[in-house]
Each structure stands twice: as structure tokens, then as C-alpha cells.
Amino acid sequence: MAQQPGRVLTSRMWLLVAALAVVAACLVVDVGFAVARSADPAGSGKVLAVAGPLTSDTNGLFLVDLDNETILVYQYSSGKNHLRFSAARTFAYDRQLEDYSTSPSPEQIRRILERAEGVGDAEGKN
């Protein structure tokens, strides 16, 4: 009995999803084989892997290198059965920002909490 091309593609896609789910589960429970280790003994040697959709027909594999503070993105096109490097970015300087394009701002949250504490104090709560 001949296999249907669409059925094989779907099976491959589910196999990839299952493999990535196993990797993600292993990262959550910190199983040694699922965590990449650095050759540098001074570093933590951890790379986090997260999988998710990029578009309707492509999936992404996002690697976060904690030692180098870098995010790497790989794109898997199931229709082409092809994996390619897509992007890289350091987040070292991003971590230094306290408030960038967020709502409510940290200052607004601080004021809300101060008002709530004042109300709690006035009602005898705390």
C-alpha cells in the first residue's frame, strides 16, 4: 500500500513536535542530556531551548545562551523539510533597561502599591 505524501509530511511534523516536547520537558526537569554544557568550567554552560511557531507553515527553535547572553533563532520549514539559521541577538544591554515600551510603567505600579498600602493602613490592615 503506497503512502500518501501529505500523510508522511504530517507524521514527520508530529515527530519533530514530539522530539521538541521531550527536549522542553527535559529542560524543565534539568535532565543532564537535554542541557548543553560549555567547555568553559567558569561558565554555567546552560543553553535553554524553546520551540514555537513562526508562521503558519514554519516552526522556530529558539536557543538562549545564558553565558553569552545571546538568543539564536532557527527556522524549520516542514514543507521543504529544511532547517536554517534565522537570527541572533545579544540581550546583554537589553537587561539594563528598566522601562522600555511597557504599560503600566514600573513607576505607575509603585504608586498604585503605595496607595493600596495607604488604604490598608487606614483600614487597620497590614
Secondary structure, DSSP 8 states (H G I E B T S, - for coil): ----HHHHHHHHHHHHHHHHHHHHHHHHTT-GGGS---S-TTS---EEEEEEESSSSEEEEEEEETTTTEEEEEEEETTTTEEEEEEEEE-TTGGG-S-SS-SS-HHHHHHHHHHHHHHHHHTT--
